[in-house]
Amino acid sequence: MVFNEKVTISLKLNDLTMEYEDLRNYLNSHLEKNPTGIVLDFSQIEVISSVALGILVGFTNRVRGLGIEVEVENVSPRLKQILRLVSLDRVFGSI
């Protein structure tokens, strides 16, 4: 398998409110590019549902299990506070 460069997934509110299976498929479609890393860009997200967050955690764990690096960037102060409150800052690394 040939690995390409990092892939940035710029999350938008409509991505996180779509049907949850569609969200899973949307995230997984980025793996077809055989990235060396995934960057989850939260610059357009202020809040997130618990189900969408669970899907992102599952995706992150799955990707890391494949040996692919995952980074999170542009997390708003409000969302950082929520992630820290439920200890998900550990899953996503430094936010």
Secondary structure as a PSIPRED ss2 file (coil, helix, strand):
# PSIPRED VFORMAT (PSIPRED V4.0)

   1 M C   1.000  0.000  0.000
   2 V C   1.000  0.000  0.000
   3 F C   1.000  0.000  0.000
   4 N E   0.000  0.000  1.000
   5 E C   1.000  0.000  0.000
   6 K C   1.000  0.000  0.000
   7 V E   0.000  0.000  1.000
   8 T E   0.000  0.000  1.000
   9 I E   0.000  0.000  1.000
  10 S E   0.000  0.000  1.000
  11 L C   1.000  0.000  0.000
  12 K C   1.000  0.000  0.000
  13 L H   0.000  1.000  0.000
  14 N H   0.000  1.000  0.000
  15 D H   0.000  1.000  0.000
  16 L H   0.000  1.000  0.000
  17 T C   1.000  0.000  0.000
  18 M C   1.000  0.000  0.000
  19 E C   1.000  0.000  0.000
  20 Y H   0.000  1.000  0.000
  21 E H   0.000  1.000  0.000
  22 D H   0.000  1.000  0.000
  23 L H   0.000  1.000  0.000
  24 R H   0.000  1.000  0.000
  25 N H   0.000  1.000  0.000
  26 Y H   0.000  1.000  0.000
  27 L H   0.000  1.000  0.000
  28 N H   0.000  1.000  0.000
  29 S H   0.000  1.000  0.000
  30 H H   0.000  1.000  0.000
  31 L H   0.000  1.000  0.000
  32 E H   0.000  1.000  0.000
  33 K H   0.000  1.000  0.000
  34 N C   1.000  0.000  0.000
  35 P E   0.000  0.000  1.000
  36 T C   1.000  0.000  0.000
  37 G E   0.000  0.000  1.000
  38 I E   0.000  0.000  1.000
  39 V E   0.000  0.000  1.000
  40 L E   0.000  0.000  1.000
  41 D E   0.000  0.000  1.000
  42 F C   1.000  0.000  0.000
  43 S C   1.000  0.000  0.000
  44 Q C   1.000  0.000  0.000
  45 I C   1.000  0.000  0.000
  46 E C   1.000  0.000  0.000
  47 V C   1.000  0.000  0.000
  48 I C   1.000  0.000  0.000
  49 S C   1.000  0.000  0.000
  50 S H   0.000  1.000  0.000
  51 V H   0.000  1.000  0.000
  52 A H   0.000  1.000  0.000
  53 L H   0.000  1.000  0.000
  54 G H   0.000  1.000  0.000
  55 I H   0.000  1.000  0.000
  56 L H   0.000  1.000  0.000
  57 V H   0.000  1.000  0.000
  58 G H   0.000  1.000  0.000
  59 F H   0.000  1.000  0.000
  60 T H   0.000  1.000  0.000
  61 N H   0.000  1.000  0.000
  62 R H   0.000  1.000  0.000
  63 V H   0.000  1.000  0.000
  64 R H   0.000  1.000  0.000
  65 G H   0.000  1.000  0.000
  66 L C   1.000  0.000  0.000
  67 G C   1.000  0.000  0.000
  68 I C   1.000  0.000  0.000
  69 E E   0.000  0.000  1.000
  70 V E   0.000  0.000  1.000
  71 E E   0.000  0.000  1.000
  72 V E   0.000  0.000  1.000
  73 E E   0.000  0.000  1.000
  74 N C   1.000  0.000  0.000
  75 V C   1.000  0.000  0.000
  76 S C   1.000  0.000  0.000
  77 P H   0.000  1.000  0.000
  78 R H   0.000  1.000  0.000
  79 L H   0.000  1.000  0.000
  80 K H   0.000  1.000  0.000
  81 Q H   0.000  1.000  0.000
  82 I H   0.000  1.000  0.000
  83 L H   0.000  1.000  0.000
  84 R H   0.000  1.000  0.000
  85 L H   0.000  1.000  0.000
  86 V C   1.000  0.000  0.000
  87 S C   1.000  0.000  0.000
  88 L C   1.000  0.000  0.000
  89 D H   0.000  1.000  0.000
  90 R H   0.000  1.000  0.000
  91 V H   0.000  1.000  0.000
  92 F H   0.000  1.000  0.000
  93 G C   1.000  0.000  0.000
  94 S C   1.000  0.000  0.000
  95 I C   1.000  0.000  0.000
